[in-house]
C-alpha cells in the first residue's frame, strides 16, 4: 500500500462545493482507500491505496465526488515521496529574510508547462517572488496571498493548466500526515 495526498480545488470556498470532511472520508473509504485523513475544510486528503497511477487516482476521486456530492472538482494527487521532494526543494525555506507565513505552493496538474516569464514577472508586486519548478510554483507573498495577483486564476490563465495553492503550514502538515 502506498501513501497519497489528494488536493481538491474549490472545496468549501465562498459557500460553494460544500463537503463535510467526514462525508468526504466516508466517500473515499468506499473506494477502498485506507487510513483516510483530512486536514482542514479545504479538501486536503491523505490516504493509503494500492499502487495506482496518480492520474487514475485523480479521476477516481473526481468521479466519486461527482457521484456522491453532485459537482465536478479538479483533483490533484501526489505520492508521499513527491510531496517530500516539493517541501525539501522550496528555495525560500531557510532564508532568514523570508517569513514562513508568506510562503505558498501552487500545485500544477502538469509538470511541463509553457512559461512566459515576462508576463508573469509583470504582475509581481514589491518583494514578491516565485519559482516554477517540476510541477509546482513556489511563492513568497509578503503582503499576503489575498493581495497578490499571482493566484490560481492568474497562473491557470498564463500556463493553461489547472492549479491549486496551499500555504506552507498546510503543505508541511500534509507531509507530516504521510509519515
Secondary structure, 3 states (H helix, E strand, C coil): CEEEEEEECCCCECCECCCCHHHHHHHHHHCCCEEEEEECCCCEEEEEECCCCHHHHHHHHHHHHHHHHCCCCCEEEEEHHHHHHHHHCCCCCCCCCCCHHHEEEEEECCCCCCCCHHHHHCCCCCCCEEEEECCEEEEECCCCHHHCCCCHHHHHHHHCCCEEEEEHHHHHHHHHHHC
